[in-house]
Amino acid sequence: MLPLPQFRQLIPGLTLSIGITLLALLAERLQQQVLGWVMFDGLVIAIMAGIAVHSLFGLATRFRAGVHFAAKTVLEVAIVLLGGTISAGAVLQIGPMVVAAIMLVVVLALALSYGIGRALGLDARLATLVACGNSICGNSAIMATAPVIKAPADDVAAAIAFTAALGVLVVLLLPLGFTLLGVSEWQYGVIAGLSVYAVPQVLAATVPVGVMSTQIGTLVKLIRVLMLGPVVLALGLMQKNRSHSTLPLATLLPWFILGFLAMMGARSTGVLPDAILPTLHRASATLTLISMAALGLSVDLRSVIASGGRVLAAGALSIVALILLATVTALILA
């Protein structure tokens, strides 16, 4: 528990972050009512709204402690809760051959995406963020990786903003590939699960195709999410080797990754019942939105614009490479 004086310091920044989150949710709901679907989800809106508020009005000192807490600790709690929605049993149902193929694709995609980013002039940390977001699970991977590699907030915001925008394009365009590629529903599910960023986006990309695609796509995506822990640990070890110093265990294996795995274990053993899953989903999504609003509030728009073109190009080329890898994998596994 935080001492009362420290908690009071958090209130202004937390309140501002929650206010922006509510506006983002309202904007998302209006899109659904007016358009019949959501073009920009609440997460992207929350980030951009936070950046706009900071850019137009600045961020007074009294808001900073709460904004920092929301951008870091609140998101870490959201990642822990996400673990409770994943069952190891459901993942294992897909078969060891497919699991091995997914792991290989993630590793290859990480290497390709990082190489593309560096070739386009991104520094090592920003290229790593784009690679992790593209190859594993979008925003959650970017946020989990950032503290381990000591990425600045501007880099994190740039990676999230542009990869999120690309994620929307993939969701819209990928279903067209089902007809163009002439693949089966099972193969399409594998492609979607390997290439779409977020679990809800996998559903959006597969539901129009069929039930089998949705089931396979979701399982494949969950296995990609499970790669987050090993990748963060590997990055921590690489950071240690580069610095030639001893990093604390909390840096090598952050508490929220341990919490994620513990919650997944609780879900897999039945400690967490099915009835609690909707609550965990909502809580994790809401906390993530609050943290994204706070992240936006901590960003200097000029830094994001300066790296925007390169980040967008790196993300676009990386997602094309990932879709090609996913398609080849699906054809081989069939």
N, C-alpha and C positions, 0 to 999 in steps of 0.2 A: 504493500500500500504506500502511495506517495504521501508525504507529510502535507497537511492542509495548505501551508503557504506555497509549496511547490505546485500543488494541484490548482490553486487559484491563478498561478501564472499561466497555466495551460488553457484556462477557460476562454479568453478572447480568441486565440488562434483556432481552438477546436470549434468554437461557435461559428467563426467565419467559414471554416472548412465545411461544416455541416450545412450551413446556409447555401453555399455553392452547390453542395451535393443535392439538396432539395430542388434547386433550380434545374440542375442537370436531369434529375428524374422527371420533373415536370416537362422539360423539353422533349425527353424521350417519349413520354406518354402522348404529347401533342402530335408527334410524328406518327405514332401508331394510329391515332384517331383520324388525322387528316389524310395521311398517305396510305394507311392500311398496313404499313411495315415501317421498320426503323432503319433509316439511312445511316445515322450516326448515333451509336449507343451512348448511354449515359457516361461511360468511362471517358470517352474521347471528349465529350462536351465538358465534363468536370475539369479535365486537364486544361483545355483551351480557355474555359471561363476563368480558372485560377490565374493563368498567365495573363489574361486580359486585365483582371483586377490589379495585379501587381504592376503591369506595364502602365496602366492609366493613372493609378492612385498611389503606387508605391506600397511598401509593407512596413508599417510602423513597428517600432521595437516591441511594443506590448503584444503583438501578434506572433512574434517569431518562435517563442518557446512552444506554444500550442501547435503551430504549423509544423514545426520539426517533429514533434511527438506524433502528430497525425500521419505525417509522410513516412515515418519509420516504424514506430511501435505498433500503430494501428494496423498497418499492412502486414506486419509479421504475425499478428494475431489472426488476420484473415487467412493467411497461408496455412496456419495450424488448423483452423476450422475446415479448410478445404480438404485436408487429409482425412477427415471423418466422413467424407462423402465417397471415398474410394475403397472398394473391397478387393483384397488380394485374390480372393476366390474368383471373382468376376474376371479379373485380368488373366488369370491362369487358364481360363476356359478357352482362350483363343489359340492356345497351342504353343509349344516351345519354339517351333520353327519360325512362326510369325513374330514371336517376341524377340528372337535373335535378330531377325531381319529389321525390325523396328529400331532396335538398339544400334545396329550398324548404320542405318539411314541417319539417325540422329548424330552419330559421330562424324559421318561424312559431311552432313549438312553444316555442322559446326565448323569444320575445317574449311569448306568451300565458302561459307558466308564470311568467316573471318578474313580469308584471303581476299575476297572481293572488296570488303571494307578497307583493308589496308592498301589495296591497289588503287582505290579511289581517293586515298589521302586521309582517311579517318585515323585518328590516333588509336593506340592499342586498346585503351579502355572502351572507347565508343564502339570500335569494331567488335569487341567482345560482347558488349551489350546487345548490339544488333544481331550478332550470330546466335546468342542464347535465346533472344526473343523469337527469332525466326525459326530456330531448330527445335525448341522444346515447347514452351507454352506462353508465348507472347509476354504480356505485361508482368505476370507473376515471376517469370524467369528473369526478366530484366531487373525487377526490384530485388529479387533474392540474390542476384549476382552483384549488384552495385556495391553493397557494403564490403564484400569480400575483396573486390579489386579497387576499392576506394574511388569509385567513379563520382564526379561532381554532379550536382543536381541538374545543371544545364544539359549534360550528356544524357542523363536518365530521361529527362523530359523529351529531348529530341528523339531518342530511340523509341520511346513509348508512343509519342504523337504520330510519328510517321509509319511505324510498323502497325499501329492500330488502324490508320487510314488504309494501308495496304490490305489489312485483314478484311476490311469491309468489301474491298474490290474482289478479293478471292471468293468470299461468300456469294457475291452476286454473280460472278462469272464461272465459277467451277461447275455448277450444275449443267451449264451448257456443254461442258466437256463430256458429260455422260453420253450424250448422243453423238458428238463428233468423234470420240475415241472408240465407240462401239464396245465398251467394256461391260461386264456383268455388274449387277448390284453389289455383289461381294467385293469385286475389284474396286468399284467406285468408293465403297466404304473405306477400304484401305487407303486409297489415294486421299480422300478427304481427311481421314484421321491423321495421316502423316503430314499434311500440308496446311491445314487450317489452324489458326493460332489458338483460339479459346474453345472450351467445351461447348458453351452455348452456340458459338458460331458453327461448330461441327453439326449440331442439330439443325441449324438453319440451312446448312449446305446439303444435308442428306435427307431430311424429311420429304422434300419434293420428289426425290428419286424413289424411295421405298423403305419399308420397315427393316429389311436386311441391311441396307446401306447404313441406316441410322444406328443399328445395334453394333455392327462391325466398326463403323467410324468412331463411335463413342469408346469402345474398348481399346482400339488402337490409340486414340487420343489419350486415354488414361495411362497407358504404358509410357507414352511420351512424357506425360507429367511426372511419372515416377523417376525419370532420368534426371530430374532437377537436383535431387540430393547428391548423387554421385558426381554430377558435373560441378556443382558448387564446391564439393570437397576437393575435387581435382584442381579447380582454380585456386583454392586456398593453398594447396600444396605447391603449386607453381609459383604463387606469390611469395611463399616462404623461400623457395629456392632462389628466386630473383633477388630478394632482399638480403639473402645470406644471414637471416636472423631467425630467432625462434618466435613464431606467431602463437598467440594464445589459442587454446582449443576452441574457444567461442568464435574465433575468426575462421578457423579451418572447418568447423562444423557448427554453424549457427544454431542457436537454441530453437528457432522456429522450424528448422529442418528436422531436428529431433522430435519436436512436437508434431510436425506433419506425419512422420513415420509412426509415432505413438498413436495418433488419432486413427491412422489407417489400420493399425493393429487392433485397436478397439472396435473399429467397424467390422473387420474381418472375423473377429472372434465372437461377435454378437453382443459385446458390451454396449455398443451404441445400436439401438433398435432402428428398424426401417422408419418408424414413425417420426424420428427426429431429423431425418435427412432434409426435408423441405426447410426446416428451421435453420439447419447448418448452411444450406445453400444461400438462403436469404441473408443470413448474418455475414457470411463471408463476402458476398457480393456487395452488401451495403458498406462494410468496413473498407473494402477495396476502393469503392467510389469516394469515400471520405479521404482516404489517403491520396488518391489521385488529385482531388481538388487541392489538397495541401501541397502536393508536389508542384502543381501549377503555380501556386502562390509563392513558391520559393525560387521561381525561375526568372531569369533575365531574358526577355524576348529577343534582344539583340543577339545573344549567344545562340539561341535556337535557330534564328534566321540565317546566321552565318554558316551553320553546319547543315542547314536544311536540305539543300540540293544534293549534297554528297550522301547524306543519310538516306534520303528518298531513293537515290540511284542504287545505293548499296542494298537497301531493303528490297527494291523491285527485282534486281538481278538475283538476289538470294532466294526470293520466293519462287522465281522461275526455275532456278536450279533445284529447289526442294520439290517442286511439282514434278519435274522430270525424273528425279530420283524416286519419288513416290510411285509414279506411273510405271517405271521399269520394275520396281519391286512388286507391285500388284500383278503385273503380267507374269513375272517369274513364279510367284507364289501360287498362282491359279492352277 
